[in-house]
Amino acid sequence: MNEFEKEMERIEFRHAMEDINNRMDQVLQSIQMASKIQRNYFNGLIESGFNEEQALQIVIAHGVNIGGSVQSKEE
């Protein structure tokens, strides 16, 4: 591998790392938003009369697909 190819490889690697860092910020923002949605859903279920265990089980079953149906394990 000549010097030009080595430099091109370093540049490509640097760009790839920058892209990964940019995507990580987006992933972290998505996780934070999903957490807020789930917490609000949980609190809303409590306010609607479910106890904490029931609300937790509903949130676990639905995740961020609020009101979504639970798919059977056969699917």
N, C-alpha and C positions, 0 to 999 in steps of 0.2 A: 504494500500500500504506500503510495507516494505521499508527500506532504500535503498536496492539495486535497487528496481523498481523506486524509486524516482530519484536516481542518473542516471539511464538509461534514464528516461524521460528527465532530464535536458540535458544530452548529446545529445539525439535525437533532442531536441529543438534547442540547439546550432548549430548542424549540419544543421538543416533546415534553420535557420537564415543566416548562412554562404552561403548556396545555394541560398537563395533569394538575398543576397547582390551581389553575383557573377553574377546572372542573370540580376540584375539591371544595372550593368556596361555594359553588352551586349546590353540591351534594349536601354540605353542611346547612345551607339555607333551607333546602328542601326538608331535611330532617327536623330542623327547628320548627318549620311551619307545620309539618305533620304532627309533631308533639303538641303544639298549641291546639290544633284541631281535635286531637284525641282527648286532651285535657278538658276542653270546652264541651265536647260530647259527653264525657264522663260526668262533669258537673251538671250538665243539662239533664242527664238521666236521673241523677240524685234529686235535683229540684222537681222532677216529674214524679217522684215517689218511689223510685227503685232504691234498694239499699246498696251499700258500697260493693258487696260481693256480686250482686246481680248486675250492677252497672259495669263492674270490671269485666265480668264474663261477656257482656254484650260488646264492650269495646274490643276485647280480645277477638271475639268472633268476627266483628265487622272491620276492624282496623280503621283505616281512614275512609273506607267505603261506607260512610254513614247511611244507615237505613238499608244497606245492601243485604241481600239474602246470604245465608250461610250455605256454602256449597257442600254437598255430601262428599264423603271420602271416596265414594265409588266413582266420581267424575274424574 
